[in-house]
Each structure stands twice: as C-alpha cells, then as structure tokens.
Amino acid sequence: MAKSAELPKTFESSIERLNEIIRELEAGNIPLDDTLKIFEEGIRLTQACRIQLTEAEEKVKTLISTHQGFEEKPGV
C-alpha cells in the first residue's frame, strides 16, 4: 500500500507514483487509514510536481530572455 514518506527524486518518478496512487484509490479495496495516508502522499507529490514545473518554467524564461534572437511569447 503506502510507500515510504520520502518523495521521489525526479518529476517523472513523482508522476509514476501519483498514477499508482490513483489506481490504488480507484480500486477502493484498502482500509480507510491507508487510503488517507496515500491520499496525503498524493497531495505532497502534487505540490512537489507543481514546484518543479514552476522552477522549470522560470528557467526556460531565463534561458529565452538571455539568448539573442529569442523572444518570450505571451501564452506560450
């Protein structure tokens, strides 16, 4: 059921674990306490992914703005 409280190191690993959590929750055959634990893990993973995506977006914006010939396009 619930795995270690330590979050995966990569974005891809986090997404993979989130998919596992979704399958476990949808199956609905785990005790309530375990359900709450993996749901909480899913929330932490979601927050970690959101932070990683924001950091990646900022890095891309910085790279684009510091290289000649490239312009940031709104909405892209």
Stockholm file with secondary structure:
# STOCKHOLM 1.0

chainA/1-76         MAKSAELPKTFESSIERLNEIIRELEAGNIPLDDTLKIFEEGIRLTQACRIQLTEAEEKVKTLISTHQGFEEKPGV
#=GR chainA/1-76 SS CCCCSSCCSSHHHHHHHHHHHHHHHHHCCSCHHHHHHHHHHHHHHHHHHHHHHHHHHHHHHHHHHHSTTCCCCTTC
#=GC SS_cons        CCCCSSCCSSHHHHHHHHHHHHHHHHHCCSCHHHHHHHHHHHHHHHHHHHHHHHHHHHHHHHHHHHSTTCCCCTTC
//
